[in-house]
Amino acid sequence: MRLTTPTLLLDKKKSLNNIRRMVQKAKENGIRLRPHFKTHQSAQVGAWFREYNIDAITVSSLKMARYFANQGWKDIMVAFPANVLEMDTMNELAAHIKLHVLAVNVETVEALAIGLKHPVQIWVKIDTGYRRTGVLANNHTALDTIIQKIKESDKLQFAGFVVHDGHTYKQTDVYAIQTIHNTSVYLLQLLRERYIGQFPNLQLSIGDTPSCSILDSLTGVDEIRPGNFVFYDVMQQRIGSCSFDDVAVCMACPVVAKHPNRGEIIIYGGSVHFSKDALPLEDSSVIYGRVVEFTNDGWTTPVNGIDLVSLSQEHGVIKASPEQFEKYHIGDMIGILPVHSCLTADLMRGYMTTDGEILEHLSGVPQRELEIL
């Protein structure tokens, strides 16, 4: 199929290899893999996980939970603080699946206790250092209050504690990532000891792609919830989570202009395609993607002397050395590995595999198709 507009290409073989490795790591550590589907948000990609007997998943919204429930997934965690304004949707889902939701304050728990009509698994989100949201692990007063409210409800079932170490994404040192992970596991273990008497089946859940990819030992918790590993990206390569050979998605963008005096190639591919996520370099400049060359069955690792250096809404500016500049002509398609595959996938609303198969993305599915369970 001839490409004419910005297209997100997906190498199924690489993605399956990424899934297989994470499944094996979870198995070796004796823990459950509950993969986060917010990266791919695709029914077809989600189905690949079933080949490895994955039956419990993570999503980031109730809309996404409904989408995957419609695909037959029956055990779904919404790893985002519960939005009590969506109580009707929670009730709709909880009537058909085992729904897990997160609480970070007692007000949410009180609202859920009043509004829910079906049993729901409640996880309390713990902040172990990321400082985005969650209850501090040593705030026993708040935790005791929240958990007591959960106990008093006949619809809320306390499942355990959940952590997301998002601050690992700012690291490039394996020892720093190990320290972040060890700290979170230690704090979660302390919470288990405090509440295990009341809840013998209390679970501990943790999830971030850097830790789950880089570290060999992930023991001390019951499940991991990485998501980005299904595709990886330039940011994950910088962190050390993967090699460029593991990055399973690549943007194909048309060349629309060239400026020899500036050594710049202009592509049809801007922030509405890639997002504005950038990767800082040592010289204080930033890049928005790494340029690769297409092959018969995919693409190469990034080439030197050419990078995506600027984005506006529809335009992308690629800075190229004279040698690289001469390789491209108006009307060519140029390949670019994205900095952040999750956002790029969300913006592109679908995929084309390297075999020419079109795969859907939640953002490209009509709303009417998401309202049926």
N, C-alpha and C positions, 0 to 999 in steps of 0.2 A: 504493500500500500504506500502510495506517495504521500509524504508529509508536506503540508502547506502552511500550517500555523503552529504556534508553540504546542508541543506535545510532551507529556511525561511518559518516558519509556520505562518499562519494568522488565528486569531480567529474572524470570521465574526460577531458573536454576540457582542463582545466587541467593534469592530469597528463601528457597527451600533449604539450602545449606545453612543459612543463618538460623532458621527455625530448628533444624535438626540439632545444631550445636547447643542451642539454649535448652532444648528438651533433654539432651544428654547431660548437660551440666546439672539441671534440676534433679534428674534421676540419680546422678552420682552423689549429690548432697542429701538425698532422701527427703526432698521438699516438693511441694506442688508448684507447678508453673501455671499461673493465671495471667496469660499475656494481655497486655493493654492494646486494645484494638483502635485507639485513637490515631495511631500513626497511619494505618492503611484505610480504615473505615470502608472496607470493601467486602461484600458477601463472598466473592470468589476467593480473595486472599484469605479471608477467615476460614473458608472451607479447607484450605491447605493444612491448617492446624489440626483438623480432624484426622488427618492421616497419621498423626502422632498421638492419637487418643486424648487430645485436650478437650475437656468438656466444661470448663469454667473459665470465664473471661472477664476482663475489665474494660469499661468504657468511661467516657468523660461527661456524658450528658444522658438525660432520660430519652431524648430523641434518638441518640445512638443505641441506647438499650432497646428501644422499641424496634429499631431497624434490625438488630441482630436477633431479637426475640422472634421476629417474623421469619428469620432464617433457621429457626429451630434451636437456638441456644437457650438453655433452660436455667443456667446458673450464672448470673451477671452482677458484677459489682460496679456501681457508679462511683468512681473515685474522684468525687468532687463534692464539697459540702452540700448537703441536701437543701434544695430550694423549696421551701414550704409552699410557695405559690403554685407549684406543680403537683399538688396533692392528688388531683384527679388522675394524672398520668401515673403516679406511683401506685395508686390503687388498681388501675387498669393492668399494669405490669405484674403487680404482686398477685393478682388473681390467676396468672398463667405461668409465672416462673418463680424461681427462688431469687428474690431481689435483695441485693445488699446496698445499703446507703451509708453515707458518712455523716457524723455529727461532730461539731467543734464547739458547741455551746449548749447550755441547758434549754434555752428558748426553743431551739430547733427540736429537741427531744420532746418537749412539752407539746409542741404543735403536732408532731408526728403521732404522739400518743392519743391525741384527740381526733385527728383526721384520718388515720389509717383504718382501713376496714379488713385488711388481710395481714397475716404475719409477715414481717420484714426483718431481715438481718441488719443489725445496727453495729457499725464499727466506729470507734472513737479515733479521730485522727490526732496523732501526736506530733508536735514540733520538736525535733531533736537537733535543730540547728539551721534549717533552711530559712526560717523566719518569714514564711509566706502566710500560712495559716495553720491552725491546730492548737491543741492544748499542750502547754509545756509539761514535760514528763514528771517534773517535781511539783506540779500544782495539784497536790492531792485533794485540796478542798474542792476545786472545780471538778476534778475527775470523780470524786466520791458523790458529788451532787448529781452529775450527769448519769452516772451508772445507777444510782438509786432510782432516778426517774425512769430509767429503762426497765429496772426490775419491777416497778409498780405497774407497768403496762402489760396487758395481755396480748398485745399485738407486736410489741418490740422484743426482739430476741438478741441479746448482747452476744456478738460474735467474737470481738476482740479488739486489738489495736492495730492501726495501720499507719505507716510512715512513707513519705516520699522524700528521698535525699536529693532534691533538685540542685543543691549546691555542689554536687560532684561534677556538674556540667561546666563549672568554672575552673576545673582542675586539669592539669596535664601530667601530674606526678602520681604514680601508682600508690606511693605511700600515703599521700594526702587522701586519696580515695579510700584506701584501706582504713585509715583513721576515722574518716566520716562514717563508713559502714560499721566499723567496730563500735563506735560510740552509740550509734542508733540501736544496734543489736543489744548492747549492754543495757541501755535505758529501757528497751522493750522487755528484756528479761527481768529487770527489777519490777516492772509493772505486772508481769505475769506472776511473779512471786507474791505481790501484794493482793491480787484479786483471784488467784487460782482456787482459793478455798470456796469462794462464792460461785465461781464458774469453772468447773473442772475441764471443760472443753474449750476454754479460751484459746484463741488463735492469734498469731503474730504474723503480720503481712508487711512486706517491704518491697520497694520496686523503683529502680532507676537503671537505665541501660548501662551507664559506665561501670557501676559496681558489679552488676550481673554479668557483664561481658569480660571485665578485666580480672576479677578476683576468682581464684579457684575454689576457695571455701566460702560457702554461703549458709553454713549451718547456724543454728540458733534461732531460726524463724521457721514458720510452717509453710509459707508460700512467698514467691517472688512475682512481681508484676511489671517486668520491663515491657516496652512497646516499640521503641525506635529501632531495636535490633533487627526487626523484620526487613528493614531497608538499609539502615545506617545512613550516613551522610558525611559531608566534609568536616562538620564539627566533631562528630564521633571519631573520625580518623585522627583529628588533632588531639583529642583527649587520650586516645590510645585504645578505644573500645574495639576498633576494627582496622583492617588494612583497606586501601583503596579498592582492592580486588573484591571486597565484601559489599561495597556500596551497590545496591540493587536497583536504584532508580537514577535516571539521567534525563535532563531536559534537552529536547531538540528544538532549537530556535532558528528561524530564518535570518540570514544576513540581508539587511536592507540598505546599508550605506557603509562606505569606507572613507576615512580621512587620512591620507598618507602623511600629511604634514604633522599630524598628531599621533600617528601610529595607532589609530583607534578604529575599531570595527563596531558598527551599530547593529544591534539585533532587535528583532521583534520578540521581546521577552523582558518584562519589567517587574515592578513590585507586585502587580496584580497576578503575576505568575509565580515568582520566586518567594515573595514576602520581602520584608526589609531586614531580615536577620543577616548579620554580617559577621565575618571572622576577622578579628584584628591580627595584624602581622607585627613582626618585631620592629619594623621601621615606623610604627604608629599608623600606617595605612590600613585599609580594610579591603576585603574581597567579598563578593556575594556568590561566588561559585568558582569551581576549577574546570578549565576547559579540557576535554578529552577528544580523541579522534575516534570516529566510528569504524567498526570492523564488520566483517560479514555476519558475525553472530552477536554483536554487542558493541563494546567500546573499550578503549585502552585505559590505562591509568593516566592521571593528569600529565599533560606535557608542560615543559618549562617555557617561560618567556611569553605566556599569554594567560590572562585571568579576567574574570568579570569584575570590574572595579566600581561601577556606578549603576544605579537603577532609578528611573523615574516611573511613572505609572505604566506605560507600555514599552518604553525604550530601555534597552540595556547597553552599557558601554563596555566594550572589551578592549583592554590595553594589550598590544601585541608587539613583540620584537619584530624587526624588519623581516626576518626569516619566516616567522609565523604569520605575519601580516599578508605575505604574498601567497600563502596557501589557500586563502579564502576569497571567494568571489560573490558578487551580488546574486542572490538566489540560492546560495548554498545553505544547507542546514548544519548548524554547529552544535556540538554536544557539550553540556555543562552539568557537572555534579553539583547539586544544591547544597547550601550550607545547612539547611534544616529541612529534612525530608517531610516531616509531619505537616508543616505549614505549606510547603510547596504542593504536597498531595491534596491538601484541603482546598487550595486555590485552583488547582487544575481540574478538579471534579471528575477525574477518571484517569485510566491508564491504557497504554497500548503495550503489550508484551513484545519482546524481541522476536516472537513468532507471529506477530500481527494480530493477536487476539485483543479485543476490546474488553476491559474490565471496568465495572462501575465503581463509583465512590458515593458515599452517603450524600454529599453535598450536591450531587447531580441527580438524585432521585426525587421525583415529584412528591410534594407533601402528601398528596392523597394516598400514595402507596405506603406511607409510613403509619397510617392510622388504623391498619388492620392487624389484629393479632390472631 
